[in-house]
Amino acid sequence: DAARDLERVLSLSKHSVKTIYNPVVSPELERQASQTIDHPLSLFEGKLILGVGRLSQQKDFSNLILAFSKLHAKSETPLHLAIVGTGEQEDFLETQIAKHGLQQAVSLVGFQENPYAWMRRADLFVLSSRWEALPTVLIEAMACGTNVVSTDCPSGPREILPPELHSHLVETGNPSALARKIYRILENPINEQPWKTAASRFSFARAAAAYSELI
C-alpha cells in the first residue's frame, strides 16, 4: 500500500509510516441507509444487484452488464441490476442493455440523493472498476452490511477487504469470471456483521482515535 511504498522510497524503517484512512462511515450514513428507496425496485421480490458510480470507462459498467447478461440467461431466480450514477457512457450503456435484450432487467436509475438506502436494499453490491484510488462506495456498501463483489483492480479493494474476504475479489475485465463470482456470492451470502466490522476501520471514530494517538 501507499505507506509501504513511502517507506521504500524514503528508505525508512519498516512500519514507521502509519496509515490513517479518510473517514467514511458515520452515524448519518447508517441513518440514511435505514430509509426506504423511492423507486418501484423497492418492491422487487428477486435478487437486486447494485452498481454505484460515474458512468465512465474507469467504472467499467459495461463489464458488469455483460456479466449480468450471462447470469440472467441462466438464473431461475428473478434478477435485476440497478446502476446508480450519471456520466458520458450513459447512451453507450443503454445501447448495450438493449443489444442483450435486458431492458426489463437492467435499470440505469441516474443520480440518487440517498445511495446508501439503495446499498442497504441490494442483495449484492458490485464494484466493476478497471482502476480506483480508495473506492469509498465499496466501504459504504460494506458499512450497510451488504455483501460485495469487487474487481481486484489497482488500487484499494484488496486493501479495503480483510484477507478473509479476498475471495470476493475477481480479476478485472473478465465478464465470465465476474458472472461466476456474482452467482457464487448470491447463492452463499454471508451475514452483515463481517462487512460492517471491516468497514469500521474507515469510521470517523476510528480516524479520530488514530489522530489522538499522534498528538
N, C-alpha and C positions, 0 to 999 in steps of 0.2 A: 504494500500500500504506500501512500504518499509519505508517511513517517519513515518507513524503512528506506525509501528512495532518498529522502533528505539526509539520513544518516550516512548512506553510502557516498553521496555527492560531497558532503562536508567532512567525511572521514571521522564521524562522531562514533562514540561507543554505542554498542547495540542497546536498543530500548531507552536511549537517552532522550528521544523525542516522544512526547506524549500527545496522542490524538484526542482532541475534544470535538465531537461532531456538532454541527449546527443542529439546534433543537428543532424537532418536527412535531413530536407527539405532545399534545396538550389536552387539558380538560375540555376546551372548546371543540377540538376535533372529535372527542368522544361524544360530546353533546350533539353535534351536528350529525354524527353517524347514526344516532338513535332515531333520527327523523325518518319519515316515510317519503319515498321518491314520488314526485307528482308526475307520473307517467303511466300509460297503460301496462308497461312491463312490471309494474309493482304487483300485478295480479297474475303474472306468468307462472304457470304451475310446473314447468320443466326446469332444466338446469340453465341458469343465466351465467354466461361468461362475459367478462368485462375487460376492456382496454381503456386507458385514460392517457391523453397526451395530445400534443400538436400533430395534426395530420401532415406529417413530413416524411421525407425519405429516411431520416435518422430513426424514427419510431418504428418503421417497417411494419405498419399495419397490413400492408399487402401480404406479407408472410403469414400474419395471423389469420387473415381471411382465407388464404389458401389452405392453411391447416384446418380451419373450421369447416371448409367445404368437404374435406376428406372425412372428418368426424360426422358431419351432418348426414352424409350419404349412407352411413352405416349404422347410425345410432338408433336404438329402439326407444330411447328416452327423448322427449322433445328438448331441443337445444335452441338457445338464442344467444347471439353475440351482439353486445352493445358496445359502441365505441364513443367515448365522451371526448369532445375536443373539436377544434376548427383548424383549418390550415390549407396550404396550397395544393395538397393532394386530394382534396375532397371529391372533385369531379372524377379523378382517376380511380379512386376507391369505389365510387358509386358505379362506374362502368364495370369494374371488376366484380362487384356484387351481382350486377345484372348478368354478366357473362356466365357466372356459375349458377344462375337461377336462384339466388339467395335473398331476393327482395323481401320475402316474408320471414326470413330467419336472421338477418343482419340489419342492425339499425345504427346509423350514424346520428347520434342524438344531439350533436352540437355542444355548445358551451352549457355547462350546468353550474349554477351558483353553489350548489352543495354536492360536490363529487363524493364526499365521504358517505353520504346516505346510499349512493349507488354502490360504493365499495362494500358496505355492510350488507346490502341486499344481494350482491352477487354470490354465486356458489364458488366461483373461481375468478381470480384476477390474473391477467397475463401481461407481462412486460415483454414486448417482442423486439425491443430496440437493437439496432446494429452497434451503437455505442452510447455511452452515457457518461456523466460525471459521477454524482451520487444521486441516483433517482429517488426523489422524495416520494413520488407516487407509490413506489414499491413499499417504502416504510409506512406510508399512510394506510395502504391496504392491509398490511400486516397488523397495524395498530387497531384496525377494525375487526380483527380476528378472522379475516378471510384467508382461505387457502390461496397460495400464489404459485404460479409457474413463471420463470424468467429465463430469458436468454442469458448465457454466460458471457455477456459482452464486456468489453473494456469500457469503463471501469465502474465498479460499485456493487453489482448484485452479489458477487461472491464474497465481498466484504460485509455486506448487509446481512446476508443469511448466515446463521451459525453453521458450523460443519455438519451437524446432524440433519440439516435441511438442504444441504447441497444437492441432494437427489432431485430437488425441484428445479435444478438448472438444466438447460438444454443448449446445444450449440446454436449459433446464430445462422440465419439464412437457410434453414432446413425445415420446410413445412411438414414433411413426413415425420421427422423426429419430434417436432413440436406437437403435432396431432397425437402421436403416441403418448407423449408426456401428459398432455391435457386429459386424454382418456383415462390414463392410469390414476391421475390425481382425482378426477371426478368420481371414479369408481371406489377409490380408497382415500377419502379426505381424512385429515387429522383434525382434532378438536381445536378450538380457537386459542387456547391458552399458550401453546408454544409460539404462536405467531405474535401474540401480544407481549409475551416475555422478550422475544427477540427485538421487537420494535421499541421496547422500553429503554434500550441503550441510547435511543435518539430522542429522549424526552427532555422537556425543559428542566425538570427537577434534576435529572442526571447531569445535564450540562452545567447547571448552577452549582451543584456539588463539586464537580470537577474543577471549575474555576476557583471555588473557595479553597480547595486544597493547594492551589498555586499561590494564593495570597499570603 
